[in-house]
Amino acid sequence: MSSRIQCVSPGLATERMLPCLAHRPWQVLCRVYLLQRAPLSQRPPKIAKPCFGESFTQCHLHVLFLRAVLKKREYGTKYTQNNFITAVRAMNEFCLKLGDLEQLRKIRRRSPHDDTEAFTVFLRSDVEAKALDVWGSQEALARERNLRKEVEREYQESMSFSPHLMHDLYKCLISFFQNCRNGLNFFFKLLAWVYTGSACMFSEAIHSLADTCNQALLALGISQSVRNPDAIHPYGFSNMRYIASLISGVGIFMMGAGLSWYHGIMGLLHPQPIESLLWAYCILAGSLVSEGATLLVAINEIKKSSRKQGLSFYEYVMQSRDPSTNVVLLEDAAAVVGVVLAAGCMGLTSLTGNPYYDSLGSLCVGTLLGTVSAFLIYTNTEALLGRSIQAEHVQKLTEFLENDPAVRAIHDVKATDMGLSKVRFKAEVDFDGRVVTRSYLEKQDIEQILNDIQQVKTPEELENFMLKHGENIIDTLGAEVDRLEKELKQRNPEVRHVDLEIL
């Protein structure tokens, strides 16, 4: 089928086809699309009547569509001059005083912090102009910034060691006394080895030396873990305990295991006669008493901690919730077992006169140290990799968010154990825009909004109306995010950091 199309101007076409729009003062661009109409089989049920005197055949072939669109706005650097900046950032980044900000324009905005509902911000362009007025040039401002950074660095260095938690100070003191005890055990066991030549006593001396170095590393890790977060480490230093325990497992215990194996193998290859073991038995008995008492204290401490977190004793130790307590438990358990093994092998040597039993005891103690080392490496590596919390706890946090009316769905949930009973929670939230909009309208004067709508006559007025309320609705959405984060922290004190991303 062929037909002729009459060429007319857009204005004439509009007047002929849509006479109701011919005299309306539209101040927008109009895109005119001349499209061929679909075949009869694909037409909608309602068929338009023939128009402006043309035949039906000519009319149904071509239809004119008009769509009013706003001109795309180009955003440049000038638009970003409307960015806001807080008073604290203005004073820190532009080296201004509070009195310098008094004369600037003040704008009240929704606060991102839990303790304040609104706070005052300034236009960044105003702050930059004020900084140039105060300092005279960009070079002078840069020199002042560098000077203040140097002062801040010196202050941070002076305050870098600030343990302030009584519980951690208590653990540091316990670690210090245990270190002294392990040092004494090492000294006496070393004397017993020199006196008797027993391979078991040498392994036990190395074991006590490893415990001494481990306690020193553990005390250092505890003191560093309680430091306050800074700009470089915004989430704090809680992982320092895991790092210290990992270094202990890799270096000290493996070194002790290697020396014990070496001495045991050399004893098997080149057996030497052993002197009287009486003093060695006395030293082992004293070590057994001291190590056993510390082991009981560590077991009771872990039972209390596991009960508070709703975990069994085994689960708490395997998940390494508190590396400082777990390391002490493993040290003392290995020390007690090592003393029993050494005493048993030395007893067999005394009864039979065969020095091979003593060398076998050294190999057993070395194997024990290697096992402890492997366990410390495994558990602390898992903790440093960012282990997730229990699935039941994650489900509890997710259900709390999903039960909120403003939330439509939750995706990509991640809850990471940061150590020291601190949890970081992250999720992508699909908010219900209708609930957020109703929350905004509940705080507005509906009559005033209706009057504003009735006064909208042009696209420019419509744009201004939508921009005004659109920005306020975005602020309402931000307030909903802050509310959910605050309630999540209040209901779950262990959750210290919450990151809710809007889908």
Salt bridges, closest charged atoms under 4 A:
GLU54 OE2 - ARG16 NH2 3.98
GLU93 OE2 - ARG89 NE 2.80
GLU93 OE1 - ARG124 NH2 3.94
GLU102 OE1 - LYS106 NZ 3.99
ASP126 OD2 - ARG105 NH2 2.91
GLU128 OE2 - ARG124 NE 3.29
GLU144 OE2 - ARG148 NE 2.98
GLU150 OE2 - ARG153 NH2 2.37
GLU157 OE2 - ARG153 NH1 2.61
ASP168 OD1 - ARG241 NH2 2.02
GLU204 OE1 - LYS189 NZ 2.92
GLU204 OE2 - HIS207 ND1 3.94
ASP211 OD2 - HIS207 NE2 3.69
ASP230 OD1 - HIS233 ND1 3.31
GLU291 OE1 - ARG181 NH2 3.26
ASP322 OD2 - LYS171 NZ 2.32
ASP322 OD1 - ARG241 NH1 3.58
ASP332 OD1 - ARG181 NH2 3.51
ASP404 OD2 - ARG483 NH1 2.92
ASP412 OD1 - LYS414 NZ 2.45
ASP412 OD2 - LYS426 NZ 2.48
ASP417 OD2 - ARG321 NH1 2.51
ASP417 OD2 - ARG387 NH2 3.63
GLU428 OE2 - LYS426 NZ 3.84
ASP430 OD1 - ARG408 NH1 3.76
ASP432 OD1 - ARG408 NH2 3.01
ASP432 OD1 - ARG434 NE 3.21
GLU463 OE2 - ARG73 NH2 3.08
GLU471 OE2 - ARG109 NH1 3.54
ASP475 OD1 - ARG109 NH2 3.16
GLU480 OE1 - ARG483 NH2 2.69
ASP482 OD2 - ARG110 NH1 2.51
GLU487 OE2 - ARG483 NH1 3.51
GLU494 OE2 - HIS393 NE2 2.64
ASP499 OD2 - ARG424 NH2 3.25
